[in-house]
Amino acid sequence: MTSHQLLRLKQVELKTGLKRSQIYLYMKDGTFPSSIKIGPASVAWLESEIDDWINLKLANRLTHGREI
């Protein structure tokens, strides 16, 4: 069985450098991973999907001629 790590909003903000409003705007336009409802008023994100999103941003940056 695969183990999945869930991140809460504050953890996603710290990991991505984005604020809550930007995360939800990106989710709305389909450019950020969707959250998972984990309770009546709680959501979380799969850490692997957040990592993939970050890696995609890095790859796009590198393919557009900017180096890290």
C-alpha beads as a LAMMPS data file, in Angstrom:
LAMMPS data file: protein, C-alpha beads

68 atoms
67 bonds

1 atom types
1 bond types

-500.0 500.0 xlo xhi
-500.0 500.0 ylo yhi
-500.0 500.0 zlo zhi

Masses

1 110.0

Atoms # bond

1 1 1 0.000 0.000 0.000
2 1 1 1.234 3.492 -0.879
3 1 1 1.746 5.993 1.922
4 1 1 0.499 9.525 1.272
5 1 1 1.519 12.577 3.270
6 1 1 -1.120 15.284 3.615
7 1 1 -0.273 18.961 4.008
8 1 1 -2.555 21.514 5.608
9 1 1 -2.906 25.036 4.185
10 1 1 -0.177 26.611 6.345
11 1 1 2.254 23.873 5.286
12 1 1 1.381 24.405 1.608
13 1 1 1.903 28.153 2.036
14 1 1 5.330 27.565 3.594
15 1 1 6.357 25.008 0.984
16 1 1 5.258 27.057 -2.051
17 1 1 5.708 30.615 -0.835
18 1 1 2.131 31.359 -1.914
19 1 1 -0.574 32.942 0.204
20 1 1 -4.013 31.410 0.737
21 1 1 -5.759 33.642 -1.801
22 1 1 -3.255 32.833 -4.557
23 1 1 -3.479 29.094 -3.868
24 1 1 -7.258 29.207 -4.253
25 1 1 -7.054 31.356 -7.408
26 1 1 -4.612 28.877 -8.982
27 1 1 -6.874 25.980 -7.954
28 1 1 -9.861 27.726 -9.544
29 1 1 -8.072 28.144 -12.880
30 1 1 -6.730 24.572 -12.770
31 1 1 -3.031 25.412 -12.417
32 1 1 -2.623 24.145 -8.833
33 1 1 -3.425 20.753 -7.290
34 1 1 -6.923 20.370 -5.878
35 1 1 -7.424 20.062 -2.166
36 1 1 -8.886 16.990 -0.470
37 1 1 -11.710 17.384 2.023
38 1 1 -10.576 15.636 5.221
39 1 1 -13.309 16.842 7.566
40 1 1 -16.381 19.064 7.779
41 1 1 -14.276 22.242 7.629
42 1 1 -10.819 20.868 6.852
43 1 1 -8.883 20.416 3.636
44 1 1 -5.406 19.177 2.820
45 1 1 -3.211 18.572 -0.212
46 1 1 -1.134 15.572 -1.189
47 1 1 2.499 16.468 -0.611
48 1 1 3.495 14.537 -3.742
49 1 1 1.177 16.707 -5.880
50 1 1 2.576 19.898 -4.340
51 1 1 6.109 18.620 -4.991
52 1 1 5.155 17.834 -8.608
53 1 1 3.746 21.368 -9.011
54 1 1 6.975 22.885 -7.677
55 1 1 9.061 20.660 -9.972
56 1 1 6.935 21.713 -12.966
57 1 1 7.542 25.379 -12.111
58 1 1 11.283 24.702 -11.906
59 1 1 11.275 22.802 -15.205
60 1 1 9.373 25.626 -16.934
61 1 1 11.864 28.118 -15.584
62 1 1 14.804 26.109 -16.887
63 1 1 13.267 25.591 -20.346
64 1 1 12.713 29.322 -20.710
65 1 1 16.431 30.090 -20.399
66 1 1 16.685 30.943 -16.733
67 1 1 19.046 28.998 -14.553
68 1 1 18.778 28.387 -10.850

Bonds

1 1 1 2
2 1 2 3
3 1 3 4
4 1 4 5
5 1 5 6
6 1 6 7
7 1 7 8
8 1 8 9
9 1 9 10
10 1 10 11
11 1 11 12
12 1 12 13
13 1 13 14
14 1 14 15
15 1 15 16
16 1 16 17
17 1 17 18
18 1 18 19
19 1 19 20
20 1 20 21
21 1 21 22
22 1 22 23
23 1 23 24
24 1 24 25
25 1 25 26
26 1 26 27
27 1 27 28
28 1 28 29
29 1 29 30
30 1 30 31
31 1 31 32
32 1 32 33
33 1 33 34
34 1 34 35
35 1 35 36
36 1 36 37
37 1 37 38
38 1 38 39
39 1 39 40
40 1 40 41
41 1 41 42
42 1 42 43
43 1 43 44
44 1 44 45
45 1 45 46
46 1 46 47
47 1 47 48
48 1 48 49
49 1 49 50
50 1 50 51
51 1 51 52
52 1 52 53
53 1 53 54
54 1 54 55
55 1 55 56
56 1 56 57
57 1 57 58
58 1 58 59
59 1 59 60
60 1 60 61
61 1 61 62
62 1 62 63
63 1 63 64
64 1 64 65
65 1 65 66
66 1 66 67
67 1 67 68
